[in-house]
């Protein structure tokens, strides 16, 4: 794939369009925007642009399309699949100035928002009006809504409330030729033509650039209860997950953390104090929410009964908001704690929840065969297991040449269990070599054909997914 290098004439055009302050070419800026949270990968763009409205993006993209310049859209830089890495150089299009909550429609329970709004800011703003936007990735304090759209993000509460796609009603999108369209309608039902809105969700900036978003909201639950359940076997913890649902209970969150994940967090976050017995191998963090506290207490009692059938230890109930906060901080700090310990690769496998124990066992068996350590955690209620493969003492040769074989086996196992490669992190740059495991030639050809229709010259986030 050949693209044109950016010239001084291109820079002049960008400066005229945006103003000099929003066109960055210095080495520090290029490096800052040349990486996200994907491993230790860095790819330098040739220029960083910071537009403020759809018209500016339209002008930029039209110019780049005419000049054969690649454009990589970037949100909060929290991605884990390399989807925002400018692997072909060109333009990084930063969405950080698209940071407005345009309108909160309390009558229709909707919010119109720009893609550079931080997820937690949106959640807290609508919560102040008694409304709820449930998708909450672990990076919600820094990730952008636009990035969540690009990856169809989920988070802990997806088990009850669904993922981003379940809340997106309509999108304003700039196409590769610079044209601006709306993909749908601000309605809860829409059976009018192909669903372009859902096609954009999860497309990782390869089909168009989202500049405005209409999201569905729901009334905020009045109460929640949180419990931490220890297990003496990590596999038994995984087996307990589907049993809760078979018992007729749908928690608002059900998170799995194996022992190493918790130990590393407790070393990394000295402000978190949780006692773990020596023979405990894993925990489930379980939350229930709703409008009737009596019902929630009964749900917790029933969950506890189910847990005991799987050799669980003594259940810890968070008795205050502060205790709940500590437990959630522990869960949300796992990825950062692992990264602080070692170079690592994170896989985002997902299987039907009843197959979670088989997946975990397979991960450990493959790790033993290839000599790598893994730290596993994730959204157990969704069957979504984050596998952190730790470099540790592995040689660079093994890390580079042997580990991809192990990862291929991990994905083959996942697909054999009825699962797929990614639950919420996307494919991006680092997972694309494995797409043939999830899809046959015809399916891949159809997806590539869609890309060709939207972006004939291939300038939008090139080198990703395929």
C-alpha positions as CSV (number, residue, x, y, z in Angstrom):
1,X,0.0,0.0,0.0
2,X,1.6,3.2,-1.2
3,X,0.7,6.6,0.1
4,X,2.0,10.1,-0.6
5,X,4.4,11.8,1.8
6,X,3.1,15.0,3.4
7,X,4.5,18.1,1.7
8,X,5.0,21.7,2.9
9,X,2.0,22.6,0.7
10,X,-0.1,20.1,2.6
11,X,1.0,21.6,5.9
12,X,0.1,25.0,4.6
13,X,-3.4,23.8,3.7
14,X,-3.9,22.3,7.2
15,X,-2.7,25.5,8.8
16,X,-5.1,27.6,6.7
17,X,-8.0,25.2,7.6
18,X,-7.4,24.9,11.3
19,X,-5.0,27.6,12.4
20,X,-1.3,27.1,13.1
21,X,-1.9,26.2,16.8
22,X,-3.8,23.1,15.8
23,X,-1.2,21.7,13.3
24,X,1.6,20.0,15.2
25,X,4.8,18.7,13.6
26,X,7.4,18.8,16.4
27,X,9.0,15.6,17.4
28,X,7.5,15.5,20.9
29,X,4.0,15.8,19.6
30,X,4.5,13.2,17.0
31,X,5.8,10.7,19.5
32,X,3.0,11.5,22.0
33,X,0.4,10.8,19.4
34,X,2.3,7.9,17.9
35,X,1.4,5.4,20.5
36,X,-1.6,4.2,22.6
37,X,-1.8,1.6,25.3
38,X,-1.0,-1.3,23.0
39,X,2.1,-3.0,24.3
40,X,5.2,-0.7,23.6
41,X,4.4,0.0,20.0
42,X,5.2,3.4,18.5
43,X,4.5,4.6,14.9
44,X,5.2,8.3,14.2
45,X,2.7,10.3,12.2
46,X,3.9,13.1,9.9
47,X,1.5,15.6,11.4
48,X,-1.0,15.9,14.2
49,X,-4.2,17.8,13.4
50,X,-6.8,19.0,16.0
51,X,-10.0,20.0,14.2
52,X,-13.0,21.4,16.1
53,X,-16.0,20.7,13.9
54,X,-17.3,18.4,11.1
55,X,-16.7,21.0,8.4
56,X,-13.0,21.2,9.3
57,X,-12.7,17.4,9.2
58,X,-14.5,17.3,5.9
59,X,-12.0,19.7,4.4
60,X,-9.0,17.7,5.8
61,X,-10.3,14.3,4.7
62,X,-11.2,15.5,1.2
63,X,-7.7,17.0,0.8
64,X,-6.1,13.8,2.0
65,X,-8.3,11.6,-0.2
66,X,-7.4,13.8,-3.2
67,X,-3.7,13.7,-2.3
68,X,-3.5,10.0,-1.2
69,X,-2.5,10.8,2.4
70,X,-3.5,8.3,5.1
71,X,-5.6,9.5,8.0
72,X,-5.7,7.8,11.4
73,X,-8.4,9.0,13.8
74,X,-7.4,9.1,17.5
75,X,-9.5,9.4,20.6
76,X,-8.2,9.2,24.2
77,X,-5.2,7.0,23.3
78,X,-6.4,4.2,25.6
79,X,-6.8,1.5,22.9
80,X,-5.3,-2.0,23.3
81,X,-5.4,-3.3,19.8
82,X,-3.3,-0.7,18.1
83,X,-6.3,0.7,16.1
84,X,-5.1,4.3,16.6
85,X,-1.5,3.7,15.6
86,X,-0.5,5.6,12.4
87,X,1.3,2.6,11.0
88,X,1.6,4.3,7.5
89,X,2.5,7.7,8.9
90,X,0.4,10.5,7.4
91,X,-2.1,12.4,9.5
92,X,-3.2,11.7,13.1
93,X,-6.6,13.3,13.4
94,X,-7.1,14.0,17.2
95,X,-10.7,14.3,18.3
96,X,-9.8,16.0,21.6
97,X,-11.5,19.3,20.8
98,X,-14.8,17.5,20.0
99,X,-15.6,17.6,23.8
100,X,-19.1,19.0,24.0
101,X,-22.3,17.3,25.3
102,X,-24.6,19.0,22.8
103,X,-28.0,18.2,24.3
104,X,-29.6,16.0,27.0
105,X,-33.1,15.2,25.9
106,X,-34.8,14.2,29.2
107,X,-38.2,13.8,27.5
108,X,-36.9,11.1,25.1
109,X,-34.1,9.8,27.3
110,X,-31.4,10.6,24.8
111,X,-28.1,12.5,24.7
112,X,-26.3,14.0,21.7
113,X,-22.6,14.1,22.3
114,X,-19.4,14.8,20.5
115,X,-16.8,11.9,20.2
116,X,-14.1,13.6,22.3
117,X,-16.2,13.6,25.5
118,X,-14.7,11.4,28.2
119,X,-16.9,8.4,29.0
120,X,-17.0,9.0,32.7
121,X,-17.8,12.7,32.2
122,X,-20.8,11.8,30.1
123,X,-21.9,9.2,32.7
124,X,-21.7,11.6,35.6
125,X,-23.4,14.4,33.7
126,X,-26.5,12.4,32.8
127,X,-26.5,10.7,36.3
128,X,-27.0,14.2,37.8
129,X,-30.3,14.2,36.0
130,X,-31.3,10.7,37.1
131,X,-30.2,9.1,33.8
132,X,-27.8,6.2,33.1
133,X,-25.4,5.4,30.3
134,X,-24.2,1.9,31.3
135,X,-21.2,1.0,29.1
136,X,-18.1,1.7,31.3
137,X,-14.7,0.4,30.1
138,X,-12.0,0.2,32.8
139,X,-10.4,3.3,31.1
140,X,-13.7,5.3,31.4
141,X,-11.9,8.1,33.3
142,X,-9.8,8.8,30.2
143,X,-11.3,7.1,27.1
144,X,-13.4,9.0,24.7
145,X,-17.0,8.1,23.6
146,X,-15.8,8.1,20.0
147,X,-13.2,5.4,20.8
148,X,-15.9,3.4,22.5
149,X,-18.0,3.7,19.3
150,X,-15.0,2.6,17.2
151,X,-14.5,-0.6,19.2
152,X,-18.1,-1.3,20.4
153,X,-16.8,-1.2,24.0
154,X,-18.5,-2.9,26.8
155,X,-17.1,-3.0,30.3
156,X,-18.3,-4.7,33.5
157,X,-22.0,-3.8,33.2
158,X,-22.5,-5.1,29.7
159,X,-23.7,-8.4,31.3
160,X,-27.0,-6.8,32.2
161,X,-27.2,-3.7,30.1
162,X,-25.4,-4.5,26.9
163,X,-22.5,-2.8,25.0
164,X,-22.1,0.4,23.1
165,X,-24.0,-0.8,20.1
166,X,-27.1,-1.2,22.2
167,X,-27.2,2.6,22.9
168,X,-26.2,4.2,19.6
169,X,-29.2,5.5,17.7
170,X,-27.6,7.8,15.1
171,X,-24.2,9.0,14.0
172,X,-22.9,12.0,12.1
173,X,-20.1,10.7,10.0
174,X,-17.5,12.3,7.6
175,X,-16.9,9.9,4.7
176,X,-13.5,9.4,2.9
177,X,-14.5,11.8,0.2
178,X,-15.3,14.5,2.7
179,X,-19.1,14.2,2.5
180,X,-21.0,14.5,5.8
181,X,-24.0,12.1,6.5
182,X,-26.2,11.0,9.3
183,X,-26.5,7.2,9.4
184,X,-29.9,6.7,10.9
185,X,-32.6,8.4,13.0
186,X,-33.1,9.4,16.6
187,X,-35.7,6.6,17.2
188,X,-35.7,3.4,19.2
189,X,-36.8,1.4,16.2
190,X,-35.6,1.7,12.6
191,X,-36.3,-0.7,9.9
192,X,-35.5,1.7,7.0
193,X,-32.8,0.4,4.7
194,X,-29.4,-1.1,5.7
195,X,-28.3,-0.3,9.3
196,X,-25.4,2.0,8.6
197,X,-25.3,3.1,12.2
198,X,-24.5,-0.4,13.5
199,X,-22.0,-0.9,10.6
200,X,-20.0,2.1,11.9
201,X,-20.0,0.9,15.5
202,X,-16.9,-1.3,15.9
203,X,-15.4,-0.3,12.5
204,X,-12.3,1.2,14.1
205,X,-12.3,4.4,12.0
206,X,-11.8,2.4,8.8
207,X,-15.2,3.4,7.2
208,X,-15.7,7.0,8.3
209,X,-15.0,9.6,11.0
210,X,-17.7,10.0,13.6
211,X,-18.3,13.6,14.5
212,X,-21.6,13.5,16.5
213,X,-23.4,10.7,18.4
214,X,-27.0,10.3,19.6
215,X,-27.2,7.8,22.4
216,X,-30.1,6.2,24.2
217,X,-30.2,6.6,28.0
218,X,-32.2,4.7,30.7
219,X,-33.3,5.7,34.2
220,X,-30.5,5.2,36.7
221,X,-30.9,2.3,39.1
222,X,-31.5,3.5,42.7
223,X,-29.5,0.9,44.6
224,X,-26.7,-1.6,44.2
225,X,-25.0,-4.2,46.3
226,X,-21.4,-5.5,45.7
227,X,-19.9,-8.7,46.9
228,X,-16.4,-10.3,46.5
229,X,-16.4,-14.1,46.4
230,X,-13.2,-16.0,46.9
231,X,-12.6,-19.5,45.3
232,X,-10.0,-22.2,46.0
233,X,-10.0,-23.1,42.3
234,X,-10.0,-20.6,39.4
235,X,-11.7,-23.1,37.1
236,X,-14.5,-23.6,39.7
237,X,-14.9,-19.8,39.9
238,X,-15.5,-19.8,36.1
239,X,-17.9,-22.7,36.4
240,X,-20.0,-20.8,39.0
241,X,-20.6,-18.0,36.6
242,X,-23.2,-19.6,34.3
243,X,-24.8,-21.3,37.3
244,X,-25.9,-17.8,38.6
245,X,-27.8,-17.1,35.4
246,X,-29.3,-20.6,35.4
247,X,-30.6,-19.8,38.8
248,X,-32.6,-16.9,37.3
249,X,-30.4,-14.0,38.4
250,X,-28.8,-11.4,36.1
251,X,-26.2,-9.4,38.0
252,X,-25.3,-5.9,36.8
253,X,-21.7,-7.0,36.9
254,X,-19.8,-10.2,37.3
255,X,-16.0,-9.9,37.1
256,X,-13.3,-12.6,37.3
257,X,-9.8,-12.0,38.7
258,X,-7.3,-14.8,39.3
259,X,-5.0,-14.7,42.2
260,X,-2.0,-13.1,40.4
261,X,-4.2,-10.3,39.1
262,X,-5.2,-9.3,42.7
263,X,-1.7,-9.7,44.1
264,X,-0.2,-7.5,41.5
265,X,-2.9,-4.8,42.1
266,X,-2.3,-4.9,45.8
267,X,1.5,-4.3,45.2
268,X,0.8,-1.6,42.6
269,X,-2.0,0.3,44.6
270,X,-1.0,0.7,48.2
271,X,-4.2,2.6,48.8
272,X,-6.2,-0.6,48.2
273,X,-6.4,-2.9,51.3
274,X,-8.1,-6.3,50.7
275,X,-7.1,-9.4,52.6
276,X,-6.7,-12.5,50.5
277,X,-6.3,-15.9,52.2
278,X,-3.2,-17.9,51.1
279,X,-5.1,-20.7,49.4
280,X,-7.5,-18.6,47.4
281,X,-6.9,-18.9,43.7
282,X,-9.5,-16.5,42.2
283,X,-12.3,-14.1,43.0
284,X,-15.6,-13.1,41.4
285,X,-16.7,-9.5,41.9
286,X,-20.5,-9.4,41.7
287,X,-22.8,-6.5,41.6
288,X,-26.6,-6.4,41.6
289,X,-28.7,-3.3,41.1
290,X,-32.3,-2.1,40.9
291,X,-35.0,-0.1,42.5
292,X,-36.0,-2.4,45.4
293,X,-33.4,-3.1,48.0
294,X,-35.3,-6.1,49.4
295,X,-35.1,-7.8,46.0
296,X,-31.4,-7.1,45.8
297,X,-30.7,-8.7,49.2
298,X,-32.7,-11.8,48.1
299,X,-30.6,-11.9,44.9
300,X,-27.4,-11.8,46.9
301,X,-28.6,-14.5,49.2
302,X,-29.4,-16.7,46.2
303,X,-26.0,-15.9,44.6
304,X,-24.3,-16.9,47.8
305,X,-26.1,-20.2,47.8
306,X,-25.0,-20.9,44.2
307,X,-21.4,-20.0,45.0
308,X,-21.3,-22.5,47.9
309,X,-21.9,-25.3,45.4
310,X,-18.6,-24.4,43.8
311,X,-16.4,-24.5,46.9
312,X,-16.4,-20.7,47.4
313,X,-14.9,-19.2,50.5
314,X,-16.4,-16.6,52.8
315,X,-18.2,-13.9,50.9
316,X,-17.2,-10.3,51.5
317,X,-20.1,-7.8,51.3
318,X,-19.2,-4.1,50.7
319,X,-21.2,-2.4,53.4
320,X,-20.6,1.2,52.4
321,X,-20.0,3.3,49.3
322,X,-16.3,3.5,50.2
323,X,-15.9,-0.3,50.4
324,X,-17.7,-0.6,47.0
325,X,-15.3,1.9,45.6
326,X,-12.2,0.0,46.9
327,X,-13.4,-3.3,45.3
328,X,-14.1,-1.6,42.0
329,X,-10.7,0.2,42.1
330,X,-9.1,-3.1,42.6
331,X,-10.8,-4.6,39.5
332,X,-10.2,-1.5,37.3
333,X,-6.5,-1.4,38.2
334,X,-5.6,-4.9,37.0
335,X,-4.4,-3.9,33.5
336,X,-2.3,-1.0,34.8
337,X,-0.8,-3.2,37.5
338,X,0.2,-5.9,35.0
339,X,1.7,-3.4,32.7
340,X,3.8,-1.9,35.5
341,X,5.3,-5.4,36.2
342,X,6.4,-6.5,32.8
343,X,6.2,-6.1,29.0
344,X,3.0,-8.0,28.1
345,X,0.5,-8.7,25.4
346,X,-3.2,-8.6,26.1
347,X,-5.7,-10.8,24.3
348,X,-9.5,-10.1,24.5
349,X,-11.0,-13.5,24.0
350,X,-14.7,-14.2,24.4
351,X,-16.7,-17.4,24.6
352,X,-20.2,-18.5,25.6
353,X,-20.1,-18.0,29.4
354,X,-20.6,-21.7,30.2
355,X,-17.3,-22.4,28.3
356,X,-15.3,-20.0,30.4
357,X,-13.7,-22.7,32.6
358,X,-12.5,-24.7,29.5
359,X,-11.0,-21.5,28.0
360,X,-9.1,-20.7,31.2
361,X,-7.8,-24.3,31.5
362,X,-6.7,-24.1,27.8
363,X,-4.9,-20.8,28.4
364,X,-2.9,-22.3,31.2
365,X,-2.1,-25.5,29.3
366,X,-0.9,-23.5,26.3
367,X,1.2,-21.3,28.5
368,X,2.8,-24.4,30.1
369,X,3.6,-25.8,26.6
370,X,5.2,-22.5,25.4
371,X,6.7,-21.4,28.8
372,X,4.9,-18.2,29.3
373,X,3.0,-16.9,32.4
374,X,-0.5,-15.4,32.0
375,X,-2.6,-13.3,34.2
376,X,-6.3,-13.6,33.5
377,X,-9.2,-11.5,34.5
378,X,-12.3,-10.1,32.8
379,X,-16.0,-9.8,32.4
380,X,-17.0,-13.3,33.4
381,X,-20.7,-12.7,33.0
382,X,-20.1,-12.1,29.3
383,X,-17.6,-14.9,28.9
384,X,-15.0,-12.2,28.1
385,X,-11.6,-13.2,29.4
386,X,-8.7,-10.8,29.2
387,X,-5.5,-12.8,28.9
388,X,-2.3,-10.9,29.8
389,X,0.7,-12.8,28.5
390,X,3.7,-11.7,30.5
391,X,7.2,-11.6,28.9
392,X,9.0,-12.1,32.1
393,X,12.2,-14.1,31.4
394,X,11.3,-15.1,27.9
395,X,14.0,-14.2,25.3
396,X,13.3,-11.7,22.6
397,X,13.5,-14.5,20.1
398,X,10.8,-16.6,21.8
399,X,8.7,-13.5,22.3
400,X,8.9,-12.5,18.7
401,X,8.8,-15.9,16.9
402,X,7.3,-18.5,19.2
403,X,4.6,-16.5,21.0
404,X,2.5,-15.8,17.9
405,X,2.2,-19.6,17.5
406,X,0.9,-19.8,21.0
407,X,-1.5,-16.9,20.4
408,X,-2.8,-18.7,17.3
409,X,-3.5,-21.7,19.4
410,X,-5.3,-19.6,22.0
411,X,-7.6,-18.2,19.3
412,X,-8.2,-21.6,17.7
413,X,-9.3,-22.9,21.1
414,X,-11.5,-19.8,21.6
415,X,-13.2,-20.3,18.3
416,X,-13.6,-24.1,18.9
417,X,-15.5,-23.2,22.1
418,X,-18.0,-21.1,20.1
419,X,-16.1,-17.8,20.8
420,X,-14.2,-15.2,18.8
421,X,-11.0,-13.1,18.9
422,X,-12.2,-9.9,20.6
423,X,-15.1,-9.0,22.8
424,X,-14.4,-5.3,23.1
425,X,-10.8,-4.3,22.3
426,X,-11.2,-4.7,18.6
427,X,-8.8,-6.2,16.0
428,X,-6.8,-3.1,15.0
429,X,-3.1,-3.7,14.2
430,X,-2.0,-6.5,16.5
431,X,-4.8,-9.1,16.0
432,X,-5.3,-8.9,12.3
433,X,-3.0,-11.8,11.5
434,X,-5.5,-14.1,13.2
435,X,-8.7,-13.0,11.4
436,X,-8.6,-16.2,9.3
437,X,-9.4,-18.2,12.4
438,X,-12.7,-16.4,13.0
439,X,-13.8,-16.0,9.4
440,X,-13.6,-17.9,6.2
441,X,-12.5,-16.5,2.9
442,X,-16.0,-15.4,1.8
443,X,-16.8,-13.6,5.0
444,X,-13.4,-11.7,4.9
445,X,-14.0,-10.9,1.2
446,X,-17.4,-9.4,2.1
447,X,-15.9,-7.2,4.8
448,X,-13.1,-6.0,2.6
449,X,-15.7,-5.2,0.0
450,X,-17.6,-3.0,2.5
451,X,-14.3,-1.2,3.2
452,X,-13.8,-0.6,-0.6
453,X,-17.2,0.9,-1.0
454,X,-16.7,3.4,1.8
455,X,-13.1,4.1,1.3
456,X,-12.0,3.3,-2.3
457,X,-8.5,4.7,-1.9
458,X,-8.0,3.1,1.5
459,X,-6.9,6.3,3.3
460,X,-8.9,5.8,6.5
461,X,-6.9,4.1,9.2
462,X,-5.1,1.9,6.7
463,X,-3.5,-1.4,7.8
464,X,-6.1,-2.2,10.4
465,X,-8.4,-5.2,10.8
466,X,-7.3,-6.9,7.5
